């Protein structure tokens, strides 16, 4: 009977440990997903800003073309369009690069933090094992001393 209880308890303990490991993995996955969603919002905002600037440029160029009376004025409008679109692209590339770098850095920081937490948990478990081992040794020593005292 005692053996069955120990086996059931052991199985339940293993199940709880696996469950907590799964919970940690799920929590980690959800937190990484939150970081991704936050950066997706930033990416969308960058695209909206880019489109807004492009629309403004196109409106200015359209106005310039409408007011152009000579071929030279028309070409100046096209140059203005190309120049401003190129500037918008360069600015957008820089912002995307910075956003991507920030995203990767944040993921790295998060993973590093999780790794440090895992290492700390392992250290804590090892300390707990050593304490239990020390307690067992002390109990054995006490039993030994009691036996010696009874013999004497």
Secondary structure, DSSP 8 states (H G I E B T S, - for coil): -HHHHHHHHHHHHHHHHHHHHHHHHHHHHHHHHHHHHHHHHHHHHHHHHHHHHHHHHHHHHHHHHHH--SHHHHHHHHHHHHHHHHHHHHHHHHHHHHHHHHHHHHHHHHHHHHHHHHHHHHHHHHHHHHHHHHHHHHHHHHHHHHHHHHH-
